[in-house]
Amino acid sequence: MNQEKAIESALQFAKSLLEGDATGHGYDHIERVVRNARQILSTEKADSFAVLLAAALHDVDDVKLFPQNRNQESARSFLSTLGLDEETRERVLTLIREVSFKGKDSCVPATIEGKIVQDADRLDAIGAIGIARAFAFGGAHGRPLYEERPMVLTALSEEEYRSRKSATITHFYEKLLFLKDMMNTGEGRRMAEERHRFLLLFLEQFSKETGYGR
């Protein structure tokens, strides 16, 4: 199987698991992350095959969606069908493990490939689409839009971050507003600037309409 066919196969596998998701982690998210990754790859020297495979597969074992998958079972199983050598398979699995935001336990990937995949995913958490995804996730999990007396916590461990059930708007102040300055690549930072500005405009208007934060 050539590389482009392998990437397309990975996308179809992700689609089979994620299509129809209503939490903001559906197949449309995968498509955007892969597109972001391709854009960043156009400015960086990196192993594009590993990057795009990891981008396509990065949510197929996401604990928020598949809590029973604790050892990347879905990604491992799929990668074994591509005829890749063990080193390549493990490299892709490592890139996937490094993607997630984990509060103060978040890691900076060791390789440029990991940095690209992480940036590509984080870009989809900010801007207009990031706002839409945040409220989709909150609604799907029964979270209120905002709280009159929010408690914003910004130094959470991975366990604390994942178990926290705060209002959706609080999530902006605990994660989304930090992502611009957590970008790893020059192109990621450039792409994040406009999206971050839109977050600020949204929050300003949200405050005017609700009195939140005043």
N, C-alpha and C positions, 0 to 999 in steps of 0.2 A: 504494500500500500504506500503510495507516495505521500508526501507531507500534506499537501493541500487536501487530499482525500481523507487523510487521518483527522485533520482539523474539522472538516465538514462532518465526518462521522462522530466526532466528539460533540459537535454542536447538536446533531440529531439526538444523541444520547441524552444530553442535557435537556433538550426539548421534551423528550419522552417522560422525564421526571418532573419538570418544572412548569410545563405549559399549563395555564389556567390558574397558577398560584395567584392569590389575591393579597399577599402580604408585602408586595414590592420586590419579591425575589423570583419573579417568573422568568420565562425564557426571554422576554423582551429586555430584561436586565442583563442577561448573558450577552445578547446581541450588542447592547450598548458598551459593555465592558470590553468585548473583543474589538469593537470599533475604536474605543479609546486607546486600547493597547496598540493597535495598528498605527494610530496617529503618533503615539509616543515613539514607537519603533522607527518611524521615519526620521527621527532626530537622534537616535541612539544606536550604537553598535552593540548588538546582542543576539542571542540565539532566538530568532523569531519563532521557530517551531515550538520550542519549550514554552515560550511566553504565551503563544496563542492556544496551545493545548491547555495550559494551566488556567488561562482566562475563561476558556470554554467550560472547564470542569470545576471551577472554583467553588460552586455552591451545591454540587451534587451530594455532598456529605455534610452540609451546613447543619450544625447541631440545633439551630433554631427550627429547621425544617425536618430534619431526620435525626431526632435525639438518640435513636438506637444505633446510629453509625458512629462508632468511637475510634475506628482505626482506618478511616478513609475507604471503607469497604467498596462503595460504588465506584469511586475513581480507580481503585486498584483493579477491580474486576474488569472495568472497561479497558484500561490501559493494557491489560494482559491479552486483549484480543487484537492488538495492533502489531504484534510481532516486534516490539521494541526491545532493546537490550535492557538489562536490569538497571544499569547506571542511568539511562535516560528516564525510565519509569520512576525511579526514586527521586531524580532531579525534579520532575514535574510535580510529584507528590509534595516535595519540600516547598516548592513555590506556592502551592495551594495552602499549605499549613501556615505560611508566613503572611497571607493576605489579610486576615481578619483584624478588625479593631478590637482590642481587648483591654480598654481602659489603660491604666498605668502599666499593664503587662504587655501592651502592644510592642511588637518587635520591629526594628528596622532591618529589612532583608539584607543578607550578606552579599548578594550578587545583584548586578544590574538587571538581570531578568526578574528577580523577585521584586525589585524596586518598581519596575514597569508594571507588573501585574497589580501590585498593591495600589499604585497611583491610579491605574485604570479603574479599579473597583471603587476607590474612594471618590473619584470624580463623579460617579453616578450617585453619590450620597449627598451632593450639594447642588446648588442651582435649582432651577424650576423642577427638574425631575427628582432631585433629592427631597424637596418639599413634598411633592406628590407621594413619593415612596414612604416618607416618614409618617404621613397621615394614613396611608393605606395600612401600614404595619400597625399603627396604633389602633385603628378601627377594627382590624381583624383580631386584635388581642384585647378588645374591650377597654382601651385606655381613654381617659378623658382628653379633650383638646388641650386644656390648661387647668391649672389650679390657682385659686385665689392667693394662697400662701405657699408658693413653690419652695422646695428645698433642693437647691442645685448642688450636686456633688461632683467634683472634677478630678478626684484622685482615687478613683475606684479600681480595685483589682479586677481581674477577669471574672472571677466568681461573683463579685458584688455587682459588676456591670451587667452580667447576663441575668442575674436574679432580680434586678431592680425593675419596678413596675411604675415608673413615674409617668406623668402626663406627656403627651407627644411634644408639646412646645418646650418642655424642660429638656428633652433630648437634644434640641438645638444648642442649648447652653452647656450640655455635658459632653457633646461629641461634635456635632456638625460644624460649629464655628471654629473648631480647632484644626479641621482637616486641611485647610489651605496651607498652614504652616508646617504640616506633617508630610507634604509632598516631597518625593525623593529626587525627581528629575526636573530639568529645566522646563521641558514641555509640559509636564504635569503641573508645575507651578504656574506657568503661563495660562493654561486652560482653567486652573482653579480660580484665578483672580476674578474673572467676570462672574463666575458662579457664586463666589463668596460675596461679591457686591450685591448680587440679587438676593441672597439670604438676608443681608442687612436691611435692604429695602423692604422685604417681606415682613421682617420682624418689627420694623418701624411702623408699618401700616397696621400690623396685627395689634400692636400696643395702642395705637390711636383708636381702633375700633372696639377693643375689649377693656382697655385700661390695664392690661397685663404689665407688671413690672413698674407701675407708677405708684 
